Amino acid sequence: MIPPIASRFVAGESPAEALDHVHRVNQRDVNAIVNLLGEHYESRPPVRSDAAEYRSLAEDIATSNLAASLSVKPSQLGLDLGVDVFREELDDVVATAADHDVFVWIDMEDHTTTDPTLEAFEELATEYEHGVGVCVQANLKRTRDDVERLADVPGKIRFVKGAYDEPADVAYKDTDRVNREYERLLEYAFSEFDGGIAVGSHDPAMIERAIELHDEYGTDFEIQMLMGVREDAQYDLAEEYEVWQYAPYGDRWKSYFYRRAMERKENLRFALRAVLGR
């Protein structure tokens, strides 16, 4: 059982608990991106198990009539075991999700996974038009070229700043530079894309900039934030814009909760207050 201290950031351990959370946020006009926690598997059985759970989730989302999509990690679906394993499992998940009209996001991991991840997205987005999305990271020096290449692909692009500690030869290390790159990517996407832009950020300045660009170009977009982070802002924004909440679940919640608690001061203060009973 997940303790209250962690349940702010994790939607439960079971699929049923995760879908109950989706129902609750749907009632506040927030959509959900459901992610089963797991990554970097070294053998095939857990890959098969997680892929099967995603396929089952797609059916459950459809039959429950929930406003939800799926989000999968390449290493969770076997990329560490080989591109062929990853593509076999990902293709099956996307095909099943498409049968149930459920959207699938492909998360981006460290820079060594970028090429196989983008190649899989391009192929699947072409086969399942508007049924697949991928994440790109503003801190990577290659991302502007990638985004220009993806501009005409019939899928969605989630723009994030990047959370991995990448080497300086492939990534910008200065926070101000990453912020500038993120804003430039948004400006390019809103001016050149027909839609399919997901602003994955909790930064009020970036969200405000996206809204300004939407007003200027009329390009469709959505805002994506993590469960447990600025949730009041999520509900406020959902009164006017399309908002999606990234809602992870599963029995591997401890490491995920630790990352969430440590990465932002307000998250850490929340965790300490819960421990101290204040």
BALOBA-1460 file (C-alpha; in Angstrom, 3 decimals):
// residues 278
<rec num="1" residu="m" x="0.000" y="0.000" z="0.000"/>
<rec num="2" residu="i" x="1.306" y="3.429" z="-0.920"/>
<rec num="3" residu="p" x="1.550" y="5.724" z="2.144"/>
<rec num="4" residu="p" x="-0.178" y="9.109" z="2.072"/>
<rec num="5" residu="i" x="3.184" y="10.865" z="1.768"/>
<rec num="6" residu="a" x="3.688" y="9.298" z="-1.677"/>
<rec num="7" residu="s" x="0.097" y="9.112" z="-2.882"/>
<rec num="8" residu="r" x="0.250" y="12.771" z="-3.864"/>
<rec num="9" residu="f" x="2.545" y="11.792" z="-6.743"/>
<rec num="10" residu="v" x="1.534" y="8.188" z="-7.522"/>
<rec num="11" residu="a" x="-1.943" y="7.043" z="-8.543"/>
<rec num="12" residu="g" x="-1.840" y="3.694" z="-6.738"/>
<rec num="13" residu="e" x="-0.239" y="0.304" z="-7.217"/>
<rec num="14" residu="s" x="-2.904" y="-1.402" z="-9.320"/>
<rec num="15" residu="p" x="-4.560" y="-0.569" z="-12.649"/>
<rec num="16" residu="a" x="-7.902" y="-0.226" z="-10.851"/>
<rec num="17" residu="e" x="-6.479" y="2.405" z="-8.485"/>
<rec num="18" residu="a" x="-4.917" y="4.280" z="-11.383"/>
<rec num="19" residu="l" x="-8.198" y="4.342" z="-13.302"/>
<rec num="20" residu="d" x="-10.053" y="5.517" z="-10.188"/>
<rec num="21" residu="h" x="-7.620" y="8.446" z="-10.072"/>
<rec num="22" residu="v" x="-8.260" y="9.141" z="-13.753"/>
<rec num="23" residu="h" x="-11.990" y="9.268" z="-13.068"/>
<rec num="24" residu="r" x="-11.452" y="11.778" z="-10.257"/>
<rec num="25" residu="v" x="-9.326" y="14.181" z="-12.294"/>
<rec num="26" residu="n" x="-11.664" y="13.818" z="-15.287"/>
<rec num="27" residu="q" x="-14.389" y="15.225" z="-13.047"/>
<rec num="28" residu="r" x="-12.223" y="18.359" z="-12.752"/>
<rec num="29" residu="d" x="-11.884" y="18.552" z="-16.573"/>
<rec num="30" residu="v" x="-8.296" y="17.293" z="-16.488"/>
<rec num="31" residu="n" x="-7.311" y="14.403" z="-18.750"/>
<rec num="32" residu="a" x="-4.799" y="11.767" z="-17.664"/>
<rec num="33" residu="i" x="-1.681" y="10.196" z="-19.139"/>
<rec num="34" residu="v" x="-1.329" y="6.810" z="-17.446"/>
<rec num="35" residu="n" x="2.147" y="5.361" z="-16.969"/>
<rec num="36" residu="l" x="3.016" y="2.014" z="-15.420"/>
<rec num="37" residu="l" x="6.250" y="2.576" z="-13.520"/>
<rec num="38" residu="g" x="9.152" y="0.484" z="-14.817"/>
<rec num="39" residu="e" x="12.310" y="0.908" z="-16.899"/>
<rec num="40" residu="h" x="15.641" y="-0.599" z="-17.927"/>
<rec num="41" residu="y" x="14.693" y="-4.254" z="-17.805"/>
<rec num="42" residu="e" x="17.481" y="-6.770" z="-18.305"/>
<rec num="43" residu="s" x="15.303" y="-9.745" z="-19.285"/>
<rec num="44" residu="r" x="12.247" y="-10.354" z="-21.448"/>
<rec num="45" residu="p" x="9.605" y="-11.488" z="-18.870"/>
<rec num="46" residu="p" x="9.047" y="-8.076" z="-17.207"/>
<rec num="47" residu="v" x="8.960" y="-6.463" z="-20.656"/>
<rec num="48" residu="r" x="6.230" y="-8.851" z="-21.764"/>
<rec num="49" residu="s" x="4.345" y="-8.352" z="-18.504"/>
<rec num="50" residu="d" x="4.327" y="-4.556" z="-18.714"/>
<rec num="51" residu="a" x="3.401" y="-4.595" z="-22.406"/>
<rec num="52" residu="a" x="0.487" y="-6.904" z="-21.631"/>
<rec num="53" residu="e" x="-0.667" y="-4.584" z="-18.849"/>
<rec num="54" residu="y" x="-0.602" y="-1.607" z="-21.223"/>
<rec num="55" residu="r" x="-2.724" y="-3.513" z="-23.726"/>
<rec num="56" residu="s" x="-5.207" y="-4.356" z="-20.979"/>
<rec num="57" residu="l" x="-5.208" y="-0.732" z="-19.822"/>
<rec num="58" residu="a" x="-6.113" y="0.459" z="-23.305"/>
<rec num="59" residu="e" x="-9.191" y="-1.762" z="-23.262"/>
<rec num="60" residu="d" x="-10.137" y="-0.668" z="-19.738"/>
<rec num="61" residu="i" x="-9.791" y="3.028" z="-20.622"/>
<rec num="62" residu="a" x="-12.019" y="2.571" z="-23.649"/>
<rec num="63" residu="t" x="-14.712" y="0.536" z="-21.912"/>
<rec num="64" residu="s" x="-14.735" y="2.932" z="-18.944"/>
<rec num="65" residu="n" x="-15.107" y="5.920" z="-21.294"/>
<rec num="66" residu="l" x="-12.280" y="7.777" z="-19.560"/>
<rec num="67" residu="a" x="-10.345" y="10.750" z="-20.940"/>
<rec num="68" residu="a" x="-6.936" y="9.088" z="-20.749"/>
<rec num="69" residu="s" x="-3.948" y="8.052" z="-22.817"/>
<rec num="70" residu="l" x="-0.956" y="5.766" z="-22.204"/>
<rec num="71" residu="s" x="2.705" y="6.668" z="-21.798"/>
<rec num="72" residu="v" x="5.446" y="4.062" z="-22.234"/>
<rec num="73" residu="k" x="9.213" y="4.144" z="-21.791"/>
<rec num="74" residu="p" x="11.399" y="2.547" z="-24.490"/>
<rec num="75" residu="s" x="13.588" y="0.762" z="-21.920"/>
<rec num="76" residu="q" x="10.429" y="-0.548" z="-20.262"/>
<rec num="77" residu="l" x="9.442" y="-2.176" z="-23.540"/>
<rec num="78" residu="g" x="12.815" y="-3.791" z="-24.066"/>
<rec num="79" residu="l" x="15.095" y="-1.252" z="-25.761"/>
<rec num="80" residu="d" x="17.993" y="-2.325" z="-23.525"/>
<rec num="81" residu="l" x="17.528" y="-5.837" z="-24.938"/>
<rec num="82" residu="g" x="17.623" y="-4.647" z="-28.530"/>
<rec num="83" residu="v" x="15.732" y="-2.464" z="-30.973"/>
<rec num="84" residu="d" x="13.921" y="-5.509" z="-32.367"/>
<rec num="85" residu="v" x="12.496" y="-6.379" z="-28.943"/>
<rec num="86" residu="f" x="11.450" y="-2.775" z="-28.345"/>
<rec num="87" residu="r" x="9.723" y="-2.471" z="-31.704"/>
<rec num="88" residu="e" x="7.897" y="-5.772" z="-31.359"/>
<rec num="89" residu="e" x="6.446" y="-4.852" z="-27.970"/>
<rec num="90" residu="l" x="5.770" y="-1.203" z="-28.808"/>
<rec num="91" residu="d" x="4.071" y="-2.090" z="-32.088"/>
<rec num="92" residu="d" x="1.751" y="-4.494" z="-30.276"/>
<rec num="93" residu="v" x="0.867" y="-1.920" z="-27.608"/>
<rec num="94" residu="v" x="0.153" y="0.802" z="-30.165"/>
<rec num="95" residu="a" x="-1.895" y="-1.548" z="-32.366"/>
<rec num="96" residu="t" x="-4.065" y="-2.607" z="-29.436"/>
<rec num="97" residu="a" x="-4.459" y="0.979" z="-28.246"/>
<rec num="98" residu="a" x="-5.452" y="2.073" z="-31.754"/>
<rec num="99" residu="d" x="-8.111" y="-0.640" z="-31.838"/>
<rec num="100" residu="h" x="-9.617" y="1.018" z="-28.745"/>
<rec num="101" residu="d" x="-9.013" y="4.614" z="-29.896"/>
<rec num="102" residu="v" x="-6.518" y="5.226" z="-27.075"/>
<rec num="103" residu="f" x="-3.545" y="7.530" z="-27.688"/>
<rec num="104" residu="v" x="0.009" y="6.350" z="-26.848"/>
<rec num="105" residu="w" x="2.877" y="8.599" z="-25.799"/>
<rec num="106" residu="i" x="6.443" y="7.349" z="-26.207"/>
<rec num="107" residu="d" x="8.569" y="8.868" z="-23.452"/>
<rec num="108" residu="m" x="12.128" y="9.988" z="-24.173"/>
<rec num="109" residu="e" x="14.955" y="8.698" z="-22.000"/>
<rec num="110" residu="d" x="18.668" y="9.589" z="-22.113"/>
<rec num="111" residu="h" x="20.324" y="10.806" z="-25.326"/>
<rec num="112" residu="t" x="21.520" y="7.330" z="-26.342"/>
<rec num="113" residu="t" x="17.895" y="6.304" z="-26.931"/>
<rec num="114" residu="t" x="16.898" y="9.280" z="-29.068"/>
<rec num="115" residu="d" x="17.392" y="7.801" z="-32.532"/>
<rec num="116" residu="p" x="15.509" y="4.504" z="-32.045"/>
<rec num="117" residu="t" x="12.744" y="6.332" z="-30.172"/>
<rec num="118" residu="l" x="12.209" y="8.938" z="-32.899"/>
<rec num="119" residu="e" x="12.426" y="6.321" z="-35.653"/>
<rec num="120" residu="a" x="9.739" y="4.238" z="-33.945"/>
<rec num="121" residu="f" x="7.541" y="7.308" z="-33.528"/>
<rec num="122" residu="e" x="7.851" y="8.357" z="-37.159"/>
<rec num="123" residu="e" x="6.905" y="4.921" z="-38.459"/>
<rec num="124" residu="l" x="4.020" y="4.367" z="-36.047"/>
<rec num="125" residu="a" x="2.628" y="7.900" z="-36.410"/>
<rec num="126" residu="t" x="2.517" y="7.374" z="-40.151"/>
<rec num="127" residu="e" x="0.716" y="4.050" z="-39.739"/>
<rec num="128" residu="y" x="-1.636" y="5.226" z="-36.960"/>
<rec num="129" residu="e" x="-2.243" y="8.849" z="-37.836"/>
<rec num="130" residu="h" x="-2.780" y="11.083" z="-34.805"/>
<rec num="131" residu="g" x="-2.567" y="8.072" z="-32.497"/>
<rec num="132" residu="v" x="1.002" y="8.388" z="-31.248"/>
<rec num="133" residu="g" x="3.164" y="11.073" z="-29.645"/>
<rec num="134" residu="v" x="6.788" y="11.449" z="-28.616"/>
<rec num="135" residu="c" x="8.730" y="13.593" z="-26.171"/>
<rec num="136" residu="v" x="11.638" y="15.866" z="-27.146"/>
<rec num="137" residu="q" x="14.044" y="17.553" z="-24.726"/>
<rec num="138" residu="a" x="15.125" y="21.168" z="-25.051"/>
<rec num="139" residu="n" x="18.457" y="20.589" z="-23.314"/>
<rec num="140" residu="l" x="19.725" y="18.365" z="-26.142"/>
<rec num="141" residu="k" x="21.643" y="20.287" z="-28.804"/>
<rec num="142" residu="r" x="20.153" y="18.141" z="-31.564"/>
<rec num="143" residu="t" x="16.521" y="18.802" z="-30.712"/>
<rec num="144" residu="r" x="15.886" y="21.774" z="-33.012"/>
<rec num="145" residu="d" x="16.918" y="19.648" z="-36.004"/>
<rec num="146" residu="d" x="14.751" y="16.784" z="-34.755"/>
<rec num="147" residu="v" x="11.722" y="19.039" z="-34.361"/>
<rec num="148" residu="e" x="12.123" y="20.451" z="-37.863"/>
<rec num="149" residu="r" x="12.283" y="16.876" z="-39.190"/>
<rec num="150" residu="l" x="9.146" y="15.903" z="-37.272"/>
<rec num="151" residu="a" x="7.069" y="18.945" z="-38.230"/>
<rec num="152" residu="d" x="5.021" y="17.092" z="-40.853"/>
<rec num="153" residu="v" x="4.687" y="13.769" z="-39.025"/>
<rec num="154" residu="p" x="1.001" y="13.150" z="-38.129"/>
<rec num="155" residu="g" x="1.580" y="12.753" z="-34.405"/>
<rec num="156" residu="k" x="1.997" y="14.870" z="-31.285"/>
<rec num="157" residu="i" x="5.217" y="16.276" z="-29.843"/>
<rec num="158" residu="r" x="5.650" y="16.820" z="-26.112"/>
<rec num="159" residu="f" x="8.183" y="19.555" z="-25.359"/>
<rec num="160" residu="v" x="10.074" y="19.242" z="-22.063"/>
<rec num="161" residu="k" x="13.243" y="20.855" z="-20.781"/>
<rec num="162" residu="g" x="14.971" y="17.534" z="-20.054"/>
<rec num="163" residu="a" x="15.616" y="15.753" z="-16.774"/>
<rec num="164" residu="y" x="18.637" y="13.565" z="-17.572"/>
<rec num="165" residu="d" x="22.196" y="14.496" z="-16.619"/>
<rec num="166" residu="e" x="23.595" y="14.469" z="-20.138"/>
<rec num="167" residu="p" x="27.238" y="15.133" z="-21.134"/>
<rec num="168" residu="a" x="28.125" y="18.665" z="-22.191"/>
<rec num="169" residu="d" x="28.999" y="17.660" z="-25.733"/>
<rec num="170" residu="v" x="25.375" y="16.714" z="-26.448"/>
<rec num="171" residu="a" x="23.413" y="18.912" z="-24.045"/>
<rec num="172" residu="y" x="23.175" y="22.474" z="-22.785"/>
<rec num="173" residu="k" x="24.046" y="22.578" z="-19.090"/>
<rec num="174" residu="d" x="23.111" y="26.169" z="-18.279"/>
<rec num="175" residu="t" x="19.537" y="26.603" z="-17.044"/>
<rec num="176" residu="d" x="19.049" y="29.952" z="-18.799"/>
<rec num="177" residu="r" x="20.225" y="28.450" z="-22.088"/>
<rec num="178" residu="v" x="17.829" y="25.520" z="-21.717"/>
<rec num="179" residu="n" x="14.988" y="27.944" z="-21.039"/>
<rec num="180" residu="r" x="15.867" y="29.933" z="-24.174"/>
<rec num="181" residu="e" x="15.989" y="26.769" z="-26.246"/>
<rec num="182" residu="y" x="12.633" y="25.643" z="-24.868"/>
<rec num="183" residu="e" x="11.021" y="28.944" z="-25.774"/>
<rec num="184" residu="r" x="12.556" y="28.872" z="-29.262"/>
<rec num="185" residu="l" x="11.231" y="25.361" z="-29.821"/>
<rec num="186" residu="l" x="7.752" y="26.485" z="-28.814"/>
<rec num="187" residu="e" x="7.957" y="29.487" z="-31.141"/>
<rec num="188" residu="y" x="8.975" y="27.249" z="-34.037"/>
<rec num="189" residu="a" x="6.286" y="24.652" z="-33.295"/>
<rec num="190" residu="f" x="3.428" y="27.126" z="-32.944"/>
<rec num="191" residu="s" x="4.409" y="28.872" z="-36.173"/>
<rec num="192" residu="e" x="5.154" y="25.755" z="-38.268"/>
<rec num="193" residu="f" x="3.028" y="22.901" z="-36.861"/>
<rec num="194" residu="d" x="-0.628" y="22.350" z="-37.718"/>
<rec num="195" residu="g" x="-1.263" y="21.246" z="-34.125"/>
<rec num="196" residu="g" x="-0.234" y="18.402" z="-31.896"/>
<rec num="197" residu="i" x="1.845" y="20.516" z="-29.515"/>
<rec num="198" residu="a" x="2.091" y="19.409" z="-25.893"/>
<rec num="199" residu="v" x="3.692" y="21.865" z="-23.479"/>
<rec num="200" residu="g" x="5.193" y="19.626" z="-20.820"/>
<rec num="201" residu="s" x="6.199" y="22.155" z="-18.200"/>
<rec num="202" residu="h" x="5.342" y="23.462" z="-14.748"/>
<rec num="203" residu="d" x="7.132" y="26.739" z="-15.474"/>
<rec num="204" residu="p" x="4.477" y="29.502" z="-15.424"/>
<rec num="205" residu="a" x="6.566" y="31.617" z="-17.814"/>
<rec num="206" residu="m" x="6.665" y="28.865" z="-20.432"/>
<rec num="207" residu="i" x="2.976" y="28.113" z="-20.092"/>
<rec num="208" residu="e" x="2.169" y="31.801" z="-20.464"/>
<rec num="209" residu="r" x="4.409" y="31.992" z="-23.526"/>
<rec num="210" residu="a" x="2.604" y="29.017" z="-25.052"/>
<rec num="211" residu="i" x="-0.735" y="30.726" z="-24.484"/>
<rec num="212" residu="e" x="0.573" y="33.883" z="-26.166"/>
<rec num="213" residu="l" x="1.761" y="31.840" z="-29.146"/>
<rec num="214" residu="h" x="-1.587" y="30.055" z="-29.333"/>
<rec num="215" residu="d" x="-3.360" y="33.397" z="-29.393"/>
<rec num="216" residu="e" x="-0.981" y="34.631" z="-32.111"/>
<rec num="217" residu="y" x="-1.033" y="31.615" z="-34.430"/>
<rec num="218" residu="g" x="-4.220" y="29.780" z="-33.438"/>
<rec num="219" residu="t" x="-2.311" y="26.490" z="-33.244"/>
<rec num="220" residu="d" x="-3.928" y="23.788" z="-31.125"/>
<rec num="221" residu="f" x="-1.962" y="22.762" z="-28.033"/>
<rec num="222" residu="e" x="-2.287" y="21.083" z="-24.667"/>
<rec num="223" residu="i" x="-0.609" y="21.575" z="-21.307"/>
<rec num="224" residu="q" x="0.908" y="18.579" z="-19.505"/>
<rec num="225" residu="m" x="1.940" y="18.464" z="-15.861"/>
<rec num="226" residu="l" x="2.835" y="15.790" z="-13.337"/>
<rec num="227" residu="m" x="0.430" y="14.442" z="-10.774"/>
<rec num="228" residu="g" x="1.107" y="16.147" z="-7.459"/>
<rec num="229" residu="v" x="2.843" y="19.219" z="-8.896"/>
<rec num="230" residu="r" x="0.937" y="22.533" z="-9.146"/>
<rec num="231" residu="e" x="-2.382" y="20.698" z="-9.203"/>
<rec num="232" residu="d" x="-4.342" y="23.847" z="-8.349"/>
<rec num="233" residu="a" x="-2.861" y="25.451" z="-11.454"/>
<rec num="234" residu="q" x="-3.829" y="22.390" z="-13.479"/>
<rec num="235" residu="y" x="-7.471" y="22.713" z="-12.467"/>
<rec num="236" residu="d" x="-7.468" y="26.476" z="-13.063"/>
<rec num="237" residu="l" x="-5.929" y="26.104" z="-16.516"/>
<rec num="238" residu="a" x="-8.381" y="23.332" z="-17.400"/>
<rec num="239" residu="e" x="-11.217" y="25.841" z="-17.201"/>
<rec num="240" residu="e" x="-9.939" y="27.344" z="-20.460"/>
<rec num="241" residu="y" x="-7.306" y="25.051" z="-21.983"/>
<rec num="242" residu="e" x="-6.757" y="21.345" z="-22.585"/>
<rec num="243" residu="v" x="-4.786" y="19.958" z="-19.641"/>
<rec num="244" residu="w" x="-3.329" y="16.484" z="-19.196"/>
<rec num="245" residu="q" x="-1.917" y="15.119" z="-15.960"/>
<rec num="246" residu="y" x="0.868" y="12.519" z="-16.071"/>
<rec num="247" residu="a" x="-0.327" y="9.889" z="-13.585"/>
<rec num="248" residu="p" x="2.117" y="7.053" z="-12.815"/>
<rec num="249" residu="y" x="1.194" y="3.931" z="-10.877"/>
<rec num="250" residu="g" x="2.644" y="0.557" z="-9.928"/>
<rec num="251" residu="d" x="4.651" y="-1.242" z="-7.274"/>
<rec num="252" residu="r" x="7.881" y="0.520" z="-8.294"/>
<rec num="253" residu="w" x="6.660" y="3.781" z="-6.790"/>
<rec num="254" residu="k" x="9.418" y="4.308" z="-4.181"/>
<rec num="255" residu="s" x="12.176" y="5.467" z="-6.542"/>
<rec num="256" residu="y" x="9.738" y="7.620" z="-8.503"/>
<rec num="257" residu="f" x="8.471" y="9.304" z="-5.334"/>
<rec num="258" residu="y" x="12.024" y="9.964" z="-4.181"/>
<rec num="259" residu="r" x="12.838" y="11.738" z="-7.451"/>
<rec num="260" residu="r" x="9.691" y="13.848" z="-7.256"/>
<rec num="261" residu="a" x="10.312" y="14.793" z="-3.613"/>
<rec num="262" residu="m" x="13.928" y="15.788" z="-4.207"/>
<rec num="263" residu="e" x="13.667" y="17.685" z="-7.481"/>
<rec num="264" residu="r" x="11.631" y="20.649" z="-6.230"/>
<rec num="265" residu="k" x="11.863" y="22.452" z="-2.900"/>
<rec num="266" residu="e" x="8.098" y="22.629" z="-2.455"/>
<rec num="267" residu="n" x="7.802" y="18.883" z="-3.016"/>
<rec num="268" residu="l" x="10.455" y="18.222" z="-0.386"/>
<rec num="269" residu="r" x="8.725" y="20.552" z="2.093"/>
<rec num="270" residu="f" x="5.457" y="18.708" z="1.494"/>
<rec num="271" residu="a" x="7.148" y="15.366" z="2.195"/>
<rec num="272" residu="l" x="8.817" y="16.647" z="5.371"/>
<rec num="273" residu="r" x="5.545" y="18.092" z="6.681"/>
<rec num="274" residu="a" x="3.870" y="14.730" z="6.103"/>
<rec num="275" residu="v" x="6.614" y="12.880" z="7.981"/>
<rec num="276" residu="l" x="6.594" y="15.329" z="10.897"/>
<rec num="277" residu="g" x="2.823" y="15.503" z="11.057"/>
<rec num="278" residu="r" x="2.719" y="19.264" z="10.562"/>
